[in-house]
Amino acid sequence: MMKRKSRIEIEGEIVSRVKREMDKPRLTESVRNGFKALAPPAIEKPAARLVRA
């Protein structure tokens, strides 16, 4: 059985993940917009319906 992590341990892990993410270089807005232009348009699929037998 696994021991539940305390709230302080969980919060510490979240903070360390955020700090690691902040260390990564960020894309500038112009680069982000360039990627958006290359992305294919999103096509909405009809919602799947549950068929009852």
Backbone as JSON, one array per atom type, in Angstrom:
{
  "sequence": "MMKRKSRIEIEGEIVSRVKREMDKPRLTESVRNGFKALAPPAIEKPAARLVRA",
  "N": [[0.85, -1.18, 0.0], [0.52, 2.21, -0.85], [1.88, 5.13, 0.66], [0.06, 8.02, 1.37], [0.79, 11.18, -0.02], [1.76, 14.1, 1.71], [0.14, 17.28, 1.91], [1.99, 19.35, 1.78], [4.18, 18.09, 0.54], [3.08, 17.56, -1.99], [2.54, 20.18, -2.87], [5.14, 21.17, -2.95], [6.22, 19.63, -5.02], [4.7, 20.59, -7.17], [5.55, 23.27, -7.27], [8.25, 22.87, -7.92], [7.98, 21.74, -10.46], [6.83, 23.89, -11.85], [8.91, 25.75, -11.66], [10.88, 24.43, -13.18], [9.61, 24.47, -15.66], [9.56, 27.21, -16.09], [12.22, 27.69, -16.55], [12.68, 26.82, -19.1], [13.17, 27.91, -22.48], [11.02, 30.36, -23.87], [8.7, 30.61, -26.59], [8.58, 33.3, -28.89], [5.94, 35.68, -29.54], [5.57, 36.07, -32.3], [6.64, 33.74, -33.39], [4.92, 31.84, -32.29], [2.55, 32.62, -33.55], [3.23, 32.05, -36.17], [3.35, 29.24, -36.12], [0.68, 28.74, -35.66], [-0.46, 29.52, -38.07], [0.46, 27.5, -39.72], [-0.85, 25.28, -38.83], [-3.34, 22.83, -39.48], [-6.79, 23.53, -40.22], [-9.16, 23.16, -37.61], [-11.39, 20.48, -37.5], [-14.6, 19.87, -36.66], [-15.92, 16.99, -35.23], [-18.9, 15.09, -35.35], [-20.66, 14.45, -32.33], [-20.25, 11.36, -30.66], [-22.76, 8.91, -30.52], [-24.52, 7.09, -28.08], [-25.52, 3.87, -28.56], [-28.14, 1.91, -27.72], [-28.82, -1.48, -27.23]],
  "CA": [[0.0, 0.0, 0.0], [1.32, 3.44, -0.94], [1.6, 6.16, 1.64], [-0.43, 9.24, 0.75], [1.69, 12.31, 0.13], [1.18, 15.21, 2.44], [-0.17, 18.46, 1.08], [3.24, 20.1, 1.61], [4.96, 17.39, -0.47], [2.43, 17.78, -3.28], [2.76, 21.57, -3.25], [6.56, 21.3, -3.29], [6.4, 19.05, -6.36], [4.1, 21.52, -8.13], [6.45, 24.42, -7.37], [9.46, 22.48, -8.64], [7.6, 21.58, -11.87], [6.64, 25.23, -12.41], [10.24, 26.36, -11.81], [11.52, 23.78, -14.33], [8.94, 24.98, -16.86], [9.97, 28.61, -16.27], [13.6, 27.7, -17.03], [12.7, 26.51, -20.53], [12.97, 29.12, -23.29], [9.66, 30.57, -24.38], [8.61, 31.06, -27.98], [8.06, 34.65, -29.01], [4.59, 35.71, -30.09], [5.61, 35.93, -33.76], [6.86, 32.32, -33.69], [3.67, 31.14, -31.98], [1.58, 32.93, -34.6], [3.67, 31.31, -37.35], [2.91, 27.85, -35.94], [-0.77, 28.72, -35.77], [-0.77, 29.61, -39.49], [0.79, 26.22, -40.33], [-1.72, 24.23, -38.31], [-4.54, 22.61, -40.3], [-7.99, 23.99, -39.51], [-9.81, 22.13, -36.77], [-12.67, 20.01, -38.04], [-15.4, 19.32, -35.57], [-16.56, 15.73, -35.52], [-20.16, 14.99, -34.61], [-20.53, 13.71, -31.07], [-20.62, 9.95, -30.76], [-24.01, 8.63, -29.82], [-24.58, 5.79, -27.43], [-26.6, 3.06, -29.13], [-28.54, 0.86, -26.77], [-29.39, -2.64, -27.93]],
  "C": [[0.89, 1.24, 0.0], [0.89, 4.44, 0.13], [1.13, 7.42, 0.91], [0.56, 10.37, 1.0], [0.98, 13.41, 0.9], [0.96, 16.38, 1.49], [1.1, 19.26, 0.81], [4.12, 19.44, 0.55], [4.4, 17.63, -1.87], [2.69, 19.2, -3.76], [4.21, 21.81, -3.65], [6.85, 20.76, -4.68], [5.85, 19.99, -7.43], [5.02, 22.72, -8.35], [7.7, 24.06, -8.17], [9.16, 22.28, -10.12], [7.45, 22.94, -12.54], [8.0, 25.9, -12.62], [10.97, 25.76, -13.0], [10.93, 24.31, -15.63], [9.37, 26.42, -17.14], [11.4, 28.7, -16.8], [13.7, 27.45, -18.52], [12.49, 27.8, -21.32], [11.55, 29.18, -23.83], [9.71, 31.0, -25.84], [8.05, 32.48, -28.0], [6.69, 34.6, -29.68], [4.59, 35.5, -31.6], [5.82, 34.47, -34.16], [5.59, 31.53, -33.4], [2.63, 31.38, -33.07], [1.94, 32.21, -35.89], [3.24, 29.87, -37.29], [1.41, 27.74, -36.15], [-1.19, 28.75, -37.24], [-0.51, 28.28, -40.2], [-0.16, 25.1, -39.93], [-2.94, 24.06, -39.21], [-5.77, 23.08, -39.52], [-8.64, 22.84, -38.75], [-11.15, 21.77, -37.39], [-13.42, 19.36, -36.89], [-16.07, 18.04, -36.03], [-17.88, 15.7, -34.76], [-19.95, 14.12, -33.36], [-20.99, 12.27, -31.27], [-21.88, 9.71, -29.94], [-23.98, 7.23, -29.26], [-25.78, 5.03, -27.97], [-26.91, 1.95, -28.16], [-29.22, -0.26, -27.55], [-30.59, -3.17, -27.21]]
}
